[in-house]
Amino acid sequence: MSERFERGMKKRRSILGDAHVDRAEAARTAFDAPFQNLITEGAWGTVWSGDAVSDRERSLITLALLAAGGHWDELAMHVRATRHTGATPEEVREAFLHVAIYAGVPAANKALKIARETYEEMGVDL
């Protein structure tokens, strides 16, 4: 594998946790392997591995973009990842308030609901 893939896998594990990545890797098939390689190199090995912003800031940006785009399955995964990025529930809420103003109240409402449910599953007191 490429250096970027290896860097991406290390970052992916640090943000999503070994258990999540191990499950995803175990489910990898020949059909989706090119996609898995793409996101490991592109998202994790490039975008998430940059030095311009912290993992906490990148996490908040990602959550806002996922909410604005209505990517609900990915949103819950990235809320769980805040355990590793350091983004607090209060900061996540603020990101979703921005979504409400700049991308729409329905998207923010759904994002807040998913975040609340995900935090409850994680045992986080809100």
N, C-alpha and C positions, 0 to 999 in steps of 0.2 A: 504494500500500500504506500501511497505518497506521504510525504512529510505533512502536507496539509490535512490529509485524512487522519493521520496519527494525532496531530494537534487538535483536530476537531473532535475526535473520539475522547481525548482527555478532557476537553472543555465540556462536551456533552455529558460525560459522567459526573463532572464536578457540579454541573447545574441541575441535571435531572436525577442524579443518583444512580448507583450501580444497578440496583434492582430493576429500575425502569429500562435502562439501556440493555441489560441482560435479557429481559423479556422481549424487547424489540428485536434484538439480534437473534434470539432463538426462533422468532417468527419470520425472519428474513427468508425469502424464497428467491429462486433464480429470476422470477418475474419482477419483483420489486427491488432487487439488489442495486440496479443502476440508480433508482430514486434514493435509496438509503445512502449510497455513496455520494450522490449529489448534495443531499442535505447535510451529511457529515462534513464534507469538504467546504461547501458554500456557506451554509448557515453557521455551523459550529466551528469550522476551521478558519473561516474568514471573518464573517460578521461578528460572531460572539467572541472571537479571539483578538479583536482589535484593542488598541490601547487608549483610544480617545475618550471613552466613557467607562465607568465601572460596571461590574456585573449587575449591581443594584439598579443603576440607571438604565442599563440595557433591558433589564427585566421589566421595568415600568413602561419603557417605550414599546416593548413587545406586547405587553398586556393591553395597552391602549390601542395598538394597531389591530390586534386580534379581535378586540371588542368592536372596533369600528367596522371591521370587515365581516363580523358575524361568524367567526371561526370558533364555535363554542367548544368543541372537543379539545382543540389546542389550548383554549383559554384555561380550562380546568387544569390541564397538565402544567401550564406555566404558573398558575396560582400555587400549585403544589411545589413548584421549583423555587418559590420565594423563600422556602425553608433554607435553601442553599445560597440564594442571591443576597439576602439581607433586606429585601424590600418588605416593609411593614404593611399590615392591613390598612393602616391609615393612609399610607402612600398609595397603595393600590386603589383605595377609595377615591383619592384625589385624582388619580389618572382617569378613573371612570367618570368623574365629574367633568373633566376636560372632554371626554368622549361625548357626554351629553350635550355640551355646548357646541362642539365642533363637528360631531358626526351624527348626533341624533339621540334623543331621549330614549326611544325604544331599545337601541343597542346598549346604552349605559344601564338601563333597567335590567335587561337580561344578563349583562355582565356582572352586575352587583349580586343578582340572585345566584348565579353560578359560583361566584367567589364566596359568598356567604355559605352556601352548601359545601363547597370544597374545604373551606376553613373549618367548618363543623366536623367534617370527616377526618380532618387532620388533628382535631382536638384543640384548635386554637380558640381561645376566648375572645369574643368580639365585644 
